[in-house]
């Protein structure tokens, strides 16, 4: 009986702690951690600093409800809620982190682009 319980706990823990790594072979789904192409690790629960918009008055790589996020969110810390890998229309996948706290709709961060253009700052 103990072996069965231990097996169930191991499988439950292993299935939750999935790590996605930047590659052309990423699979769509929810993950607990993402490793960027620059080897930056972002996990659910991590604190990130929102930088400054790359186009001046709105963030290009932070969106909420398909709208660009306004510059007033710059220079604040957020907590990563979820990490999602989503398939694009061209068949490739892209990594997103989400956070809550600014209305009912979560904010989506295009991880790779936001890091590259300093729209998010990782420690």
Helices and strands as residue ranges (DSSP letters): H 2-16, E 19-21, E 29-31, E 33-35, E 41-43, E 47-50, E 58-64, E 67-70, G 71-73, E 77-79, E 82-87, E 93-99, E 107-110, H 111-116, E 120-121
